[in-house]
Amino acid sequence: MELLDERRCRDVIQRAAAPFYRGRIDVVSGVLVEAVGVPAAMGELCRVELGRGEALEAEVIGFRGDRTLLMPHGDLVGLSPGQPVQALGRGFGIQVADDLLGRVLDGFGNPLDDRPPIPGGKHRDVRLAAPRPLDRRAVDEPITTGVRSIDGLNTVGRGQRVGIFAGAGVGKSTLLGQITSGTDADVIVACLVGERGREVRDFLEESIGAGASDRTVLVAATSDRSPLERISAPYVATTIAEHFRDQGKNVLLVIDSITRFAHAAREIGLAAGEPPTTRGFPPSFFAMTPKLLERMGRVGEGSITGLLTVLVDGEGEDDPVADALLGLLDGHLVLSRELAQAGHFPAVDVLASLSRLMPKLVDAQHGASARRIRELLAAYTAGKDLVDVGAYAPGSNPSLDAALERMPAIEAFLRQDMDDATAMTDTIELLRLVSGAAEISEGAR
């Protein structure tokens, strides 16, 4: 204990003896603050003195000549030219602890649930580097989501990164609720970026519910918050997930949505003077996204399974965010508006979805059953128009005949109520029955 106190005293003395630089605000424009006389580094925190004992933290996002470009951690109300600015000599970090479970935080890691701050805890920078490639373990164990169309036909592994690609109003939030309530992950870290304020409580009460709240941490930066808070929220959530991963726990990290994270990056990049590239997104977005995603995965005994939603504009053509994510993720789930309009929930388009790691996660029988279901769905989709107009003669296409016979059972397998969580073993057995593999096995005997 004496040695620990001595170290703390030495750290305090060293911080107090370190030189600090004080400048002043020169220009306040839009979401950006320009300061002079502050030789800070990119990503460094600065303290802006507002007067009357009040202060505001701001982050360095760039430079323009001899001016330091700052973006405050909060509202710009109260800022004015001439106010003192001090470089703090450190980057943005948060306090992490096991007591975060059951809490709701803002995009900067501060309590949002009117409960006191977490006592103690360990300081952790939010923009840490990703684990080294050779430190990673293979993703070879499935994680249960409770959703049959995912566990059976698009199996996800512990440490895998999967995107949910969907337009507005096709059941994305409902699907997230099914997964968070039905998963077997040890810890759930959910991050809501740019959502409406009412959706935070809805997600907390309806999607997470009382059963999973004691193993969940919710980070929320609503649409009215500053772009810096909206871009910081996924980093805060990932940092919290890493804390539990380092304890050997399997963590499910949900980010809803990565598209609004991209919009916040665009606001910051354009304000800092970056040149707009594809669809107005600055180069920094395409550089920071891989750094965030690569922090997920399986390291040591723990894992972070990433589930990121992507809002697709229109039909999804020429969407730079979706294109960038498709190349970085280990799989994608596509939600179909046509299925949603037909009352088919969850509206997972099985043929358009893919888990790249599924062959490593399932046994031969599971894989064969899943392939058979896909073959039947493909045959049904190809011949559906002929059947609907009465132009199909039964017996002319054996594959379509088999699909028409099996479709009622396949539809029942793919449809699932939000509060209906299916165990992985039950999903695999149902998949075997629906695909006809059980009948083939009986016939072989």
C-alpha positions, 0 to 999 in steps of 0.5 A: 500500500505504501509503494502504491501511494508513493507511485501515485504521489510521484505521478501527481508531482510529475503532472504538476511539474509538466509545462502547460501551454495557454492560448486563447479562442480567436474564432467561433464558427458553426461547430468549430473553434479556432484557437491561437497560441496552443501547440497541441497535437492531433486528438489532444484535449484542451480546456476552455475557461468559460469564466465563473469557475466553469470550463469546457473540454475540447478536442484538437481535430486539425490545424489551419496555419498557426491556428489550432482547430478545436471541437468542444465536448458539448454545446458551443453556447457560452464560448466567445473570442478571447477565452483562455485555452489550455492544452492538457497533454493527454487524449480523450479517455474514460473510466471503465469498471465492472460496475458499468453493467446496467448503466446508460452513458452518453457519448463521452462516457458520462452517466446519462441515467441520473445515477452517480458516476462509477466509483474507482475504475481504470482509466483507458484511452478510447482510441487505442490501437487494434490488437496485432494480427498474430495475437488474434485467435481463430473465430471457430465457435458460434455465438447464439443470437436466438434468431433462426434465420441467423443461427441456422442459415447465416451462423455468426462466430464469437469475434466475427464482425457482421453488418445489418444492411437495411433501409428505414422502417424494415424492422432493424430495431426489432431484429436488434431487440431479438438478438440482444434478448436471445444471445448467449453472450456474457456482456452486451455493449449497445451503442446508439448513434444519432437516434431519436431521443425516445428510441433510447428508452424504447431500446432500453425497455423493449429491446434489452428488457429486464432480463438482459439489463444486468449484463448490458451497458448502453452508450447513447449519443442522440441526433441532437448531440454534437458531431464529436459526441456522435463520433466518440460514442462507438469508440467509448462503447468499443473501449468498454467492450475491450475492458470485459473482453480482457477479463475473458468474457464474450462480448456482443457489441452492437452499434446502431448505426455506423452510417450516422457515425459516418455522417458525424465524421463527414461533419467534422471533416468538412468543418476541418477543411478536408476535401469531400470525396465520394458523396461528400465523405472526407478521406478521414472516414475511410481511414478511421473506420478500419481502425475501429472495426479491427479492435473487434475480434477474438483475443486471448480467452475473450472476444468482441462480436461486432454487430453493426447496422448500416442504413442503405439509401434507396436501393443501396446503389453507389452508397460509399458507406455500405461499399466500405463496410462490405469490404471490411466485415466478415458477413452481412445480413440484408433486410428486405423491404418487400418481406417487411411489407408482406408482414414477414419478420424478421425480414432477413433476405436469406439469399442476399445475406452471407456469413463468410465464416459459417463453414468454419463454425458448423458441422457437415450436417448443419452445413448441408441442411443450410445449403439445401434450404438456400437451394429451395429458396433460390428455386422458389424465387426463380419460379414464383412469377410463373406459379403466380400467373398459373403458367407453371405445370407441376412436374416440369421442374423437380427443384421448383416442385420440391420448393413449393412443397417445402415453402410452408415449412420454410416460411414458418422456420424463417418467421419469428416473433420478437419474444421467441428466442430459439436455442441453437440446438433447437434451430439446428434440429428444425433446420434438418427437419425443414430441409428434408435431411431428416427424411433422407436419413430415415430413407437411408436406413 
